[in-house]
Amino acid sequence: MHDHSHISDQSSQRIGWAFALNVGFTIIEFIGGLLTNSTAIMADAVHDLGDSLSIGSAWVLNRLARKGANPSFTYGYKRLSMLGALINGMVLILGSIWVLLQAIPRIFDPV
């Protein structure tokens, strides 16, 4: 039987690189948003943070999902992707609330 684990390892490595690059860009964007006092840049940084968390959780949970069944998890770990979706949804909701809390006061008192 032919082993395809090297393909999975390559895709995992690529997801890791995408995660690292996205986190780096997110940090740069947060710094730029703070330095320029720009709500738009900060909102985009929060969006990028959500993307980073999505990619990162997908990366980690994909690696964990490879584990087989055991007495505690009789069906294995394949359903961990649902946890990633929950994390992503919470980040998007919390990020949206934060952006609104920053933006609404500026409508009445522009900087």
C-alpha positions as CSV (number, residue, x, y, z in Angstrom):
1,M,0.0,0.0,0.0
2,H,1.3,3.5,-0.9
3,D,1.7,6.0,1.9
4,H,0.3,9.5,1.2
5,S,1.5,11.0,4.5
6,H,4.1,13.2,2.7
7,I,1.3,15.0,0.9
8,S,-0.4,15.7,4.2
9,D,2.8,16.9,5.8
10,Q,3.4,19.3,2.9
11,S,-0.1,20.8,3.1
12,S,0.3,21.1,6.9
13,Q,3.6,22.9,6.3
14,R,2.0,25.3,3.8
15,I,-0.9,26.0,6.2
16,G,1.8,26.8,8.9
17,W,3.5,29.3,6.5
18,A,0.2,30.9,5.7
19,F,-0.6,31.2,9.4
20,A,2.8,32.8,10.2
21,L,2.6,35.3,7.3
22,N,-1.0,36.3,8.2
23,V,-0.1,36.8,11.9
24,G,2.9,38.9,10.9
25,F,0.8,41.1,8.6
26,T,-1.9,41.4,11.3
27,I,0.7,42.6,13.8
28,I,2.0,45.2,11.3
29,E,-1.5,46.3,10.6
30,F,-2.4,46.7,14.3
31,I,0.7,48.8,14.8
32,G,-0.1,50.9,11.7
33,G,-3.7,51.4,12.9
34,L,-2.5,52.6,16.4
35,L,0.1,54.9,14.9
36,T,-2.3,56.5,12.5
37,N,-5.3,56.4,14.8
38,S,-7.3,54.8,12.0
39,T,-10.5,52.9,12.8
40,A,-10.5,51.5,9.2
41,I,-7.0,50.0,9.6
42,M,-7.8,48.7,13.0
43,A,-11.0,47.1,11.7
44,D,-9.1,45.4,8.9
45,A,-6.5,44.2,11.5
46,V,-9.3,42.7,13.5
47,H,-10.5,41.0,10.4
48,D,-7.0,39.7,9.6
49,L,-6.8,38.5,13.2
50,G,-9.9,36.4,12.6
51,D,-8.4,35.0,9.5
52,S,-5.2,34.2,11.4
53,L,-7.1,32.4,14.2
54,S,-9.1,30.5,11.6
55,I,-6.0,29.3,9.7
56,G,-4.2,28.6,13.0
57,S,-7.0,26.6,14.5
58,A,-7.5,24.7,11.2
59,W,-3.8,23.9,11.2
60,V,-3.7,22.6,14.8
61,L,-7.0,20.9,14.7
62,N,-6.1,19.2,11.4
63,R,-3.0,17.8,13.0
64,L,-5.0,16.6,16.1
65,A,-7.7,15.1,13.9
66,R,-5.2,12.5,12.5
67,K,-5.2,10.8,15.9
68,G,-7.1,7.5,16.0
69,A,-9.8,6.4,18.3
70,N,-9.1,5.7,22.0
71,P,-11.3,4.8,25.0
72,S,-12.2,8.4,25.6
73,F,-12.8,9.3,21.9
74,T,-14.2,6.2,20.4
75,Y,-14.8,7.8,17.0
76,G,-11.4,9.5,17.0
77,Y,-10.8,13.2,16.7
78,K,-12.2,14.0,13.3
79,R,-14.9,16.3,14.7
80,L,-12.4,18.8,16.0
81,S,-13.1,20.9,12.9
82,M,-16.4,21.9,14.5
83,L,-14.4,23.4,17.4
84,G,-12.4,25.5,14.8
85,A,-15.7,26.8,13.3
86,L,-16.9,27.8,16.8
87,I,-13.6,29.6,17.5
88,N,-13.8,31.4,14.2
89,G,-17.4,32.4,14.7
90,M,-16.7,33.8,18.2
91,V,-13.7,35.8,17.0
92,L,-15.8,37.3,14.2
93,I,-18.6,38.3,16.6
94,L,-16.3,39.7,19.2
95,G,-14.2,41.5,16.6
96,S,-17.4,43.1,15.1
97,I,-18.6,44.2,18.5
98,W,-15.2,45.8,19.2
99,V,-15.1,47.6,15.9
100,L,-18.6,48.9,16.5
101,L,-17.7,50.1,20.0
102,Q,-14.7,52.0,18.4
103,A,-16.6,53.4,15.4
104,I,-19.9,54.6,16.8
105,P,-18.5,57.2,19.2
106,R,-16.4,58.6,16.3
107,I,-19.6,59.3,14.3
108,F,-20.6,61.8,16.9
109,D,-17.1,63.1,17.8
110,P,-14.8,62.7,14.7
111,V,-11.1,62.6,15.3
